[in-house]
Amino acid sequence: MRFDPCFLATATFAADAATRREPHRAAHLAYVRELLADGTALVAGALADLSASVLVLRAPDEAAARAVLSRDPYRAHGVWTSIEVVPYLAATVDTIGR
């Protein structure tokens, strides 16, 4: 089994994220759609308590994963207050076969 370089990103929402994100939500979702469509993101979503966004990103290294996240409208507009990025071994159809 081989694994592509992937990173698990947890982006913590600001305390006022429900209000802060509204003007940027459409742009954020469009950006995430692009990441999913081009294969940069394997999965994207949020924790059930809505305290953070979670993404699994394909990237050659942590700096590249952080660069992808820095272009997200939520990061640019302070909806996310901090981002944790850690190496992640993602099992996918491509890595383990069918």
All heavy atoms as an XYZ file, in Angstrom:
735
protein
N       0.854     -1.175      0.000
C       0.000      0.000      0.000
C       0.893      1.229      0.000
O       1.884      1.293      0.709
C      -0.892     -0.017      1.236
C      -1.862      1.124      1.278
S      -2.852      1.243      2.799
C      -3.738     -0.282      2.806
N       0.549      2.202     -0.808
C       1.274      3.468     -0.805
C       0.297      4.588     -0.465
O      -0.905      4.469     -0.689
C       1.929      3.726     -2.151
C       0.942      3.967     -3.263
C       1.611      4.438     -4.555
N       0.613      4.646     -5.576
C      -0.234      5.676     -5.642
N      -0.208      6.620     -4.730
N      -1.121      5.779     -6.604
N       0.822      5.646      0.070
C      -0.003      6.795      0.432
C       0.534      8.031     -0.258
O       1.741      8.258     -0.279
C       0.006      7.029      1.945
C      -0.631      5.924      2.736
C       0.131      4.933      3.313
C      -2.004      5.889      2.891
C      -0.467      3.913      4.040
C      -2.618      4.880      3.622
C      -1.840      3.887      4.196
N      -0.373      8.829     -0.827
C       0.012     10.135     -1.348
C       0.256     11.053     -0.158
O      -0.367     10.891      0.894
C      -1.114     10.735     -2.202
C      -1.348      9.964     -3.485
O      -0.388      9.344     -3.992
O      -2.480      9.986     -3.990
N       1.143     12.048     -0.312
C       1.320     13.009      0.778
C       0.019     13.763      1.024
O      -0.511     14.416      0.129
C       2.408     13.951      0.277
C       3.005     13.305     -0.929
C       1.995     12.333     -1.452
N      -0.513     13.617      2.222
C      -1.769     14.280      2.594
C      -1.611     14.933      3.960
O      -0.740     14.563      4.741
C      -2.919     13.280      2.653
S      -3.408     12.623      1.059
N      -2.504     15.889      4.216
C      -2.483     16.609      5.482
C      -3.907     16.790      5.972
O      -4.808     17.087      5.189
C      -1.785     17.969      5.317
C      -0.334     17.792      4.987
C       0.074     17.607      3.680
C       0.602     17.727      5.997
C       1.406     17.387      3.371
C       1.940     17.503      5.701
C       2.340     17.332      4.389
N      -4.084     16.579      7.277
C      -5.362     16.811      7.932
C      -5.311     18.219      8.511
O      -4.425     18.538      9.317
C      -5.580     15.795      9.049
C      -6.806     16.013      9.929
C      -8.087     15.831      9.125
C      -6.774     15.068     11.115
N      -6.230     19.060      8.069
C      -6.279     20.446      8.535
C      -7.533     20.659      9.365
O      -8.631     20.281      8.942
C      -6.273     21.401      7.349
N      -7.346     21.239     10.524
C      -8.460     21.626     11.379
C      -8.385     23.137     11.553
O      -7.406     23.655     12.099
C      -8.371     20.930     12.750
O      -8.264     19.522     12.540
C      -9.590     21.224     13.600
N      -9.394     23.830     11.042
C      -9.421     25.294     11.067
C     -10.488     25.744     12.053
O     -11.687     25.573     11.816
C      -9.713     25.833      9.671
N     -10.070     26.303     13.158
C     -10.967     26.698     14.245
C     -11.720     27.974     13.884
O     -11.133     28.945     13.414
C     -10.167     26.912     15.542
O      -9.456     25.704     15.824
C     -11.075     27.255     16.701
N     -13.036     27.939     14.119
C     -13.877     29.098     13.846
C     -13.731     30.162     14.931
O     -13.578     29.847     16.110
C     -15.359     28.709     13.785
C     -15.746     27.960     12.542
C     -16.290     26.696     12.635
C     -15.600     28.521     11.288
C     -16.673     25.998     11.502
C     -15.966     27.839     10.146
C     -16.510     26.570     10.251
N     -13.833     31.424     14.515
C     -13.886     32.543     15.459
C     -15.155     32.421     16.302
O     -16.139     31.793     15.876
C     -13.901     33.868     14.689
N     -15.150     33.026     17.472
C     -16.316     32.975     18.360
C     -17.558     33.527     17.675
O     -18.666     33.035     17.900
C     -16.028     33.746     19.641
N     -17.389     34.518     16.820
C     -18.520     35.122     16.103
C     -18.625     34.631     14.660
O     -19.122     35.333     13.791
C     -18.418     36.648     16.139
C     -17.174     37.174     15.443
O     -16.249     36.375     15.132
O     -17.110     38.397     15.206
N     -18.174     33.416     14.418
C     -18.125     32.883     13.057
C     -19.486     32.852     12.379
O     -19.589     33.091     11.175
C     -17.516     31.486     13.055
N     -20.546     32.580     13.111
C     -21.878     32.505     12.490
C     -22.217     33.814     11.789
O     -22.788     33.809     10.694
C     -22.934     32.161     13.532
N     -21.831     34.910     12.387
C     -22.068     36.228     11.784
C     -20.974     36.568     10.780
O     -21.257     37.007      9.662
C     -22.097     37.314     12.874
O     -23.112     36.968     13.814
C     -22.373     38.677     12.284
N     -19.740     36.350     11.157
C     -18.590     36.733     10.345
C     -18.537     36.001      9.005
O     -18.124     36.554      8.001
C     -17.314     36.478     11.141
C     -16.049     36.943     10.474
C     -14.845     36.576     11.331
N     -14.823     37.320     12.557
C     -14.057     38.382     12.772
N     -13.250     38.816     11.834
N     -14.092     38.999     13.932
N     -18.963     34.730      8.989
C     -18.810     33.946      7.763
C     -19.864     34.250      6.705
O     -19.635     33.995      5.522
C     -18.799     32.462      8.078
C     -20.142     31.889      8.436
C     -20.045     30.412      8.684
N     -21.339     29.929      9.121
C     -21.536     28.791      9.717
N     -20.525     28.003      9.960
N     -22.733     28.433     10.090
N     -21.011     34.763      7.099
C     -22.127     34.921      6.159
C     -21.752     35.636      4.853
O     -22.065     35.141      3.774
C     -23.315     35.603      6.836
C     -24.602     35.482      6.048
C     -24.951     34.045      5.661
O     -24.796     33.126      6.491
O     -25.384     33.845      4.500
N     -21.072     36.786      4.889
C     -20.756     37.462      3.632
C     -19.733     36.711      2.771
O     -19.583     37.008      1.590
C     -20.190     38.819      4.052
C     -20.181     38.864      5.518
C     -20.677     37.557      6.056
N     -19.042     35.719      3.354
C     -17.960     35.021      2.653
C     -18.279     33.557      2.370
O     -17.483     32.859      1.759
C     -16.672     35.122      3.482
C     -16.410     36.516      3.928
N     -16.059     37.515      3.046
C     -16.506     37.096      5.150
C     -15.925     38.650      3.714
N     -16.192     38.421      4.995
N     -19.456     33.106      2.811
C     -19.813     31.687      2.696
C     -19.854     31.196      1.251
O     -19.304     30.139      0.939
C     -21.153     31.433      3.386
C     -21.512     29.969      3.488
C     -22.676     29.785      4.463
N     -23.250     28.475      4.403
C     -22.702     27.366      4.899
N     -21.524     27.441      5.481
N     -23.312     26.208      4.813
N     -20.465     31.945      0.354
C     -20.563     31.510     -1.049
C     -19.169     31.375     -1.670
O     -18.884     30.395     -2.374
C     -21.429     32.472     -1.852
N     -18.297     32.343     -1.396
C     -16.936     32.287     -1.944
C     -16.158     31.119     -1.333
O     -15.402     30.428     -2.034
C     -16.220     33.598     -1.701
N     -16.334     30.879     -0.034
C     -15.672     29.752      0.630
C     -16.127     28.433      0.004
O     -15.299     27.585     -0.340
C     -15.982     29.773      2.131
C     -15.730     28.479      2.822
N     -14.462     27.998      3.103
C     -16.601     27.534      3.299
C     -14.567     26.835      3.722
N     -15.841     26.531      3.846
N     -17.432     28.266     -0.146
C     -17.948     27.015     -0.715
C     -17.493     26.823     -2.153
O     -17.190     25.704     -2.576
C     -19.468     26.975     -0.609
C     -20.008     26.879      0.825
C     -21.530     26.978      0.831
C     -19.528     25.618      1.526
N     -17.412     27.887     -2.917
C     -16.916     27.798     -4.299
C     -15.450     27.353     -4.298
O     -15.048     26.511     -5.118
C     -17.082     29.132     -5.012
N     -14.662     27.905     -3.387
C     -13.253     27.523     -3.292
C     -13.119     26.053     -2.906
O     -12.334     25.313     -3.507
C     -12.536     28.423     -2.283
C     -11.048     28.172     -2.207
C     -10.221     28.405     -3.297
C     -10.467     27.695     -1.033
C      -8.853     28.170     -3.228
C      -9.107     27.464     -0.949
C      -8.301     27.706     -2.051
O      -6.947     27.461     -1.980
N     -13.900     25.613     -1.940
C     -13.851     24.210     -1.521
C     -14.287     23.291     -2.665
O     -13.679     22.246     -2.892
C     -14.705     23.984     -0.252
C     -14.860     22.497      0.054
C     -14.083     24.706      0.937
N     -15.316     23.702     -3.409
C     -15.738     22.912     -4.576
C     -14.589     22.734     -5.564
O     -14.388     21.648     -6.106
C     -16.918     23.585     -5.287
C     -18.235     22.980     -4.942
C     -19.357     23.549     -5.811
N     -20.363     24.055     -4.914
C     -20.570     25.330     -4.605
N     -19.885     26.282     -5.159
N     -21.501     25.664     -3.743
N     -13.837     23.808     -5.807
C     -12.680     23.729     -6.709
C     -11.643     22.748     -6.175
O     -11.090     21.951     -6.936
C     -12.025     25.102     -6.865
C     -12.810     26.095     -7.660
C     -12.140     27.470     -7.688
O     -10.898     27.545     -7.486
O     -12.853     28.458     -7.883
N     -11.357     22.813     -4.893
C     -10.373     21.911     -4.288
C     -10.808     20.455     -4.401
O      -9.988     19.567     -4.673
C     -10.140     22.269     -2.822
C      -9.537     23.643     -2.530
C      -9.458     23.865     -1.024
C      -8.185     23.801     -3.186
N     -12.087     20.198     -4.204
C     -12.603     18.834     -4.334
C     -12.575     18.384     -5.791
O     -12.200     17.244     -6.097
C     -14.025     18.755     -3.773
C     -14.141     18.882     -2.252
C     -15.582     19.160     -1.845
C     -13.607     17.637     -1.559
N     -12.954     19.263     -6.697
C     -13.019     18.916     -8.120
C     -11.643     18.604     -8.700
O     -11.502     17.680     -9.511
C     -13.686     20.042     -8.915
N     -10.618     19.362     -8.278
C      -9.293     19.120     -8.858
C      -8.477     18.098     -8.067
O      -7.344     17.794     -8.405
C      -8.519     20.427     -9.051
C      -8.015     21.069     -7.765
O      -8.016     20.438     -6.698
O      -7.595     22.245     -7.852
N      -9.059     17.540     -7.002
C      -8.395     16.495     -6.236
C      -7.458     16.993     -5.152
O      -6.842     16.186     -4.459
N      -7.351     18.310     -4.980
C      -6.510     18.833     -3.907
C      -7.095     18.457     -2.554
O      -6.360     18.088     -1.639
C      -6.366     20.369     -4.020
O      -5.768     20.673     -5.277
C      -5.538     20.942     -2.892
N      -8.407     18.546     -2.418
C      -9.085     18.127     -1.185
C      -9.720     16.765     -1.418
O     -10.411     16.557     -2.418
C     -10.141     19.141     -0.774
N      -9.463     15.846     -0.501
C     -10.115     14.537     -0.553
C     -11.479     14.594      0.110
O     -12.404     13.901     -0.291
C      -9.253     13.483      0.131
C      -7.893     13.224     -0.493
C      -7.120     12.206      0.331
C      -8.050     12.732     -1.921
N     -11.568     15.409      1.163
C     -12.823     15.580      1.895
C     -12.773     16.942      2.580
O     -11.702     17.439      2.912
C     -13.041     14.434      2.918
C     -12.008     14.474      4.014
C     -14.440     14.435      3.480
N     -13.939     17.529      2.738
C     -14.042     18.814      3.439
C     -15.363     18.840      4.172
O     -16.369     18.321      3.679
C     -13.951     19.974      2.451
N     -15.356     19.432      5.343
C     -16.584     19.518      6.118
C     -16.332     20.290      7.402
O     -15.390     21.080      7.471
N     -17.153     20.035      8.389
C     -17.021     20.712      9.680
C     -17.267     19.707     10.792
O     -17.947     18.692     10.593
C     -18.025     21.858      9.779
N     -16.708     20.002     11.953
C     -17.028     19.203     13.127
C     -18.512     19.377     13.429
O     -19.088     20.439     13.153
C     -16.190     19.642     14.319
C     -14.678     19.433     14.183
C     -13.963     19.935     15.444
C     -14.335     17.978     13.922
N     -19.135     18.357     13.982
C     -20.584     18.387     14.229
C     -20.998     19.529     15.151
O     -22.112     20.048     15.033
C     -21.045     17.047     14.814
N     -20.091     19.954     16.042
C     -20.439     21.066     16.935
C     -20.172     22.430     16.293
O     -20.327     23.473     16.938
C     -19.706     20.952     18.270
C     -18.197     21.112     18.148
O     -17.679     21.364     17.038
O     -17.516     20.981     19.182
N     -19.765     22.417     15.031
C     -19.480     23.634     14.255
C     -18.401     24.513     14.886
O     -18.410     25.727     14.739
C     -20.753     24.443     13.998
C     -21.840     23.702     13.213
C     -23.064     24.571     13.066
C     -21.320     23.245     11.856
N     -17.437     23.879     15.542
C     -16.330     24.636     16.130
C     -15.154     24.778     15.174
O     -14.289     25.622     15.384
C     -15.856     23.970     17.420
O     -15.355     22.668     17.149
N     -15.133     23.960     14.109
C     -14.002     23.989     13.185
C     -14.364     23.352     11.857
O     -15.216     22.467     11.794
C     -12.805     23.267     13.789
N     -13.686     23.814     10.822
C     -13.714     23.138      9.525
C     -12.625     22.070      9.543
O     -11.600     22.227     10.217
C     -13.398     24.119      8.387
O     -14.397     25.089      8.240
N     -12.848     21.002      8.779
C     -11.863     19.933      8.673
C     -11.694     19.608      7.197
O     -12.690     19.421      6.482
C     -12.311     18.673      9.450
C     -11.311     17.547      9.276
C     -12.521     18.998     10.921
N     -10.444     19.551      6.736
C     -10.154     19.207      5.354
C      -9.008     18.217      5.320
O      -8.082     18.298      6.136
C      -9.729     20.436      4.543
C     -10.739     21.562      4.424
C     -10.490     22.615      5.486
C     -10.670     22.182      3.053
N      -9.062     17.281      4.392
C      -7.928     16.415      4.098
C      -7.434     16.852      2.731
O      -8.174     16.795      1.747
C      -8.309     14.920      4.107
C      -7.110     14.074      3.698
C      -8.817     14.504      5.491
N      -6.189     17.330      2.707
C      -5.620     17.910      1.493
C      -4.471     17.078      0.963
O      -3.630     16.607      1.743
C      -5.094     19.325      1.783
C      -6.094     20.324      2.336
C      -5.379     21.596      2.752
C      -7.157     20.623      1.289
N      -4.405     16.922     -0.356
C      -3.212     16.384     -1.000
C      -2.268     17.567     -1.211
O      -2.657     18.575     -1.785
C      -3.554     15.801     -2.362
C      -4.162     14.451     -2.330
C      -4.238     13.906     -3.753
N      -4.758     12.572     -3.744
C      -5.912     12.204     -4.293
N      -6.653     13.083     -4.928
N      -6.310     10.957     -4.226
N      -1.055     17.423     -0.742
C      -0.059     18.475     -0.913
C       1.320     17.856     -0.731
O       1.466     16.894      0.018
C      -0.274     19.597      0.107
N       2.323     18.404     -1.395
C       3.669     17.819     -1.275
C       4.298     17.992      0.098
O       5.135     17.196      0.508
C       4.481     18.537     -2.353
C       3.713     19.766     -2.684
C       2.274     19.479     -2.377
N       3.869     19.032      0.833
C       4.409     19.268      2.163
C       3.468     20.186      2.939
O       2.475     20.692      2.395
C       5.822     19.859      2.098
C       5.906     21.114      1.248
O       4.987     21.960      1.310
O       6.897     21.251      0.502
N       3.779     20.369      4.213
C       2.911     21.171      5.070
C       2.790     22.610      4.581
O       1.713     23.205      4.628
C       3.424     21.159      6.515
C       2.542     21.940      7.463
C       3.046     21.947      8.888
O       3.770     21.025      9.292
O       2.691     22.904      9.617
N       3.878     23.172      4.098
C       3.840     24.560      3.616
C       2.865     24.702      2.451
O       2.110     25.681      2.377
C       5.238     25.021      3.205
N       2.849     23.729      1.569
C       1.925     23.774      0.433
C       0.479     23.636      0.902
O      -0.418     24.306      0.386
C       2.268     22.685     -0.579
N       0.243     22.776      1.891
C      -1.111     22.623      2.437
C      -1.563     23.931      3.085
O      -2.701     24.378      2.883
C      -1.151     21.485      3.444
N      -0.679     24.560      3.827
C      -1.018     25.840      4.465
C      -1.276     26.925      3.416
O      -2.143     27.779      3.606
C       0.078     26.266      5.428
C       0.083     25.453      6.703
C       1.079     26.000      7.722
N       1.028     25.218      8.934
C       0.110     25.343      9.895
N      -0.843     26.242      9.768
N       0.133     24.571     10.970
N      -0.551     26.889      2.316
C      -0.764     27.870      1.249
C      -2.160     27.722      0.651
O      -2.836     28.716      0.367
C       0.302     27.722      0.171
N      -2.605     26.483      0.472
C      -3.966     26.238     -0.039
C      -4.979     26.856      0.926
O      -5.919     27.542      0.515
C      -4.225     24.723     -0.205
C      -5.697     24.436     -0.438
C      -3.381     24.164     -1.341
N      -4.798     26.624      2.207
C      -5.727     27.137      3.215
C      -5.682     28.658      3.310
O      -6.708     29.293      3.557
C      -5.426     26.510      4.566
C      -5.631     24.997      4.619
C      -4.968     24.414      5.849
C      -7.092     24.642      4.546
N      -4.528     29.239      3.092
C      -4.407     30.694      3.198
C      -5.209     31.418      2.119
O      -5.565     32.578      2.288
C      -2.941     31.117      3.135
O      -2.433     30.985      1.816
N      -5.504     30.733      1.026
C      -6.285     31.338     -0.061
C      -7.793     31.200      0.145
O      -8.584     31.748     -0.617
C      -5.868     30.732     -1.405
C      -4.441     31.086     -1.788
C      -4.086     30.643     -3.186
N      -4.004     29.203     -3.347
C      -2.912     28.462     -3.143
N      -1.789     29.036     -2.727
N      -2.931     27.161     -3.336
N      -8.199     30.483      1.170
C      -9.627     30.319      1.438
C     -10.192     31.632      1.983
O      -9.586     32.255      2.856
C      -9.846     29.199      2.463
C     -11.311     28.840      2.603
O     -12.090     29.697      3.086
O     -11.673     27.719      2.231
N     -11.355     32.061      1.479
C     -11.959     33.300      1.986
C     -12.190     33.306      3.495
O     -12.112     34.371      4.118
C     -13.281     33.387      1.222
C     -13.006     32.645     -0.049
C     -12.100     31.515      0.341
N     -12.451     32.160      4.093
C     -12.642     32.131      5.540
C     -11.360     32.529      6.270
O     -11.410     33.193      7.300
C     -13.100     30.754      6.007
C     -14.587     30.507      5.886
C     -15.449     31.401      5.252
C     -15.147     29.353      6.413
C     -16.802     31.156      5.153
C     -16.507     29.102      6.334
C     -17.326     30.005      5.698
O     -18.680     29.752      5.613
N     -10.222     32.131      5.757
C      -8.949     32.514      6.381
C      -8.690     34.003      6.166
O      -8.322     34.724      7.092
C      -7.800     31.677      5.822
C      -6.463     31.983      6.451
C      -6.497     31.670      7.927
N      -5.149     31.708      8.481
C      -4.908     31.710      9.759
N      -5.894     31.652     10.635
N      -3.687     31.748     10.198
N      -8.908     34.437      4.946
C      -8.622     35.835      4.599
C      -9.480     36.819      5.384
O      -9.049     37.948      5.640
C      -8.821     36.042      3.102
N     -10.682     36.398      5.785
C     -11.612     37.314      6.452
C     -11.819     37.008      7.939
O     -12.782     37.492      8.545
C     -12.947     37.334      5.707
C     -12.806     37.870      4.315
N     -12.646     39.205      4.039
C     -12.754     37.231      3.118
C     -12.521     39.380      2.733
N     -12.572     38.201      2.162
N     -10.922     36.217      8.530
C     -10.949     36.000      9.971
C     -12.044     35.089     10.492
O     -12.291     35.058     11.689
N     -12.687     34.326      9.610
C     -13.681     33.348     10.068
C     -12.955     32.212     10.792
O     -13.442     31.699     11.794
C     -14.528     32.825      8.891
C     -15.516     31.758      9.361
C     -15.258     33.976      8.203
N     -11.790     31.841     10.269
C     -10.926     30.871     10.946
C      -9.890     31.640     11.752
O      -9.229     32.540     11.239
C     -10.201     29.993      9.939
C     -11.053     29.052      9.163
C     -12.274     28.566      9.495
C     -10.722     28.463      7.905
N     -12.728     27.704      8.532
C     -11.792     27.617      7.540
C      -9.632     28.551      7.056
C     -11.795     26.877      6.361
C      -9.634     27.822      5.882
C     -10.713     26.983      5.550
N      -9.741     31.286     13.007
C      -8.773     31.993     13.854
C      -7.441     31.275     13.953
O      -6.418     31.910     14.204
C      -9.334     32.191     15.272
O      -9.676     30.908     15.813
C     -10.558     33.091     15.247
N      -7.445     29.969     13.779
C      -6.198     29.203     13.802
C      -6.383     27.956     12.952
O      -7.507     27.483     12.753
C      -5.806     28.825     15.230
O      -6.758     27.934     15.782
N      -5.269     27.455     12.453
C      -5.300     26.263     11.614
C      -4.203     25.314     12.074
O      -3.039     25.706     12.189
C      -5.104     26.610     10.124
C      -6.236     27.518      9.637
C      -5.036     25.337      9.287
C      -6.064     28.025      8.223
N      -4.594     24.082     12.347
C      -3.640     23.025     12.669
C      -3.520     22.134     11.443
O      -4.543     21.730     10.863
C      -4.128     22.205     13.870
C      -3.191     21.083     14.241
C      -3.711     20.223     15.381
O      -4.768     20.524     15.947
O      -3.035     19.232     15.692
N      -2.300     21.837     11.038
C      -2.052     20.983      9.876
C      -1.096     19.882     10.304
O      -0.007     20.169     10.808
C      -1.450     21.794      8.706
C      -1.125     20.888      7.527
C      -2.403     22.903      8.273
N      -1.506     18.619     10.110
C      -0.660     17.478     10.473
C      -0.635     16.475      9.319
O      -1.607     16.350      8.573
C      -1.156     16.789     11.771
C      -1.049     17.722     12.960
C      -2.566     16.274     11.617
N       0.478     15.756      9.164
C       0.541     14.718      8.136
C      -0.553     13.676      8.375
O      -0.883     13.365      9.526
C       1.928     14.107      8.312
C       2.728     15.171      8.992
C       1.743     15.887      9.882
N      -1.097     13.149      7.281
C      -2.233     12.237      7.366
C      -2.062     11.139      6.330
O      -1.743     11.426      5.171
C      -3.513     13.038      7.103
C      -4.793     12.269      7.256
C      -5.292     11.947      8.503
C      -5.525     11.882      6.136
C      -6.485     11.258      8.643
C      -6.718     11.185      6.275
C      -7.187     10.876      7.528
O      -8.370     10.200      7.669
N      -2.259      9.902      6.732
C      -2.200      8.779      5.802
C      -3.613      8.456      5.346
O      -4.377      7.813      6.069
C      -1.551      7.566      6.476
C      -0.117      7.774      6.971
C       0.361      6.540      7.721
C       0.806      8.112      5.812
N      -3.968      8.926      4.160
C      -5.322      8.755      3.647
C      -5.414      7.483      2.814
O      -4.693      7.323      1.829
C      -5.714      9.958      2.793
N      -6.290      6.581      3.224
C      -6.589      5.402      2.427
C      -7.709      5.760      1.455
O      -8.789      6.184      1.868
C      -7.011      4.244      3.324
N      -7.428      5.658      0.174
C      -8.402      5.971     -0.862
C      -8.484      4.814     -1.835
O      -7.663      3.885     -1.783
C      -8.012      7.252     -1.631
O      -6.801      6.989     -2.360
C      -7.804      8.428     -0.701
N      -9.422      4.874     -2.733
C      -9.528      3.848     -3.772
C      -8.207      3.739     -4.530
O      -7.758      2.651     -4.858
C     -10.701      4.175     -4.731
C     -10.699      3.249     -5.926
C     -12.019      4.080     -3.979
N      -7.573      4.867     -4.791
C      -6.310      4.870     -5.514
C      -5.176      4.218     -4.719
O      -4.278      3.626     -5.303
C      -5.897      6.290     -5.876
C      -6.863      6.943     -6.850
O      -7.548      6.215     -7.597
O      -6.922      8.177     -6.868
N      -5.193      4.331     -3.398
C      -4.085      3.812     -2.604
C      -4.282      2.362     -2.164
O      -3.315      1.666     -1.942
C      -3.815      4.676     -1.361
O      -4.968      4.671     -0.515
C      -3.437      6.087     -1.741
N      -5.521      1.910     -2.031
C      -5.725      0.519     -1.604
C      -6.432     -0.322     -2.646
O      -6.592     -1.516     -2.476
C      -6.490      0.436     -0.260
C      -7.868      1.027     -0.342
C      -5.684      1.048      0.850
C      -8.712      0.828      0.911
N      -6.883      0.302     -3.728
C      -7.569     -0.446     -4.780
C      -8.994     -0.782     -4.388
O      -9.448     -0.482     -3.299
N      -9.690     -1.399     -5.288
C     -11.084     -1.784     -5.031
C     -11.185     -3.225     -4.644
O     -10.485     -4.054     -4.987
C     -11.943     -1.520     -6.265
C     -12.141     -0.056     -6.465
C     -13.207      0.175     -7.538
N     -13.391      1.600     -7.683
C     -14.443      2.255     -7.239
N     -15.416      1.622     -6.655
N     -14.546      3.532     -7.395
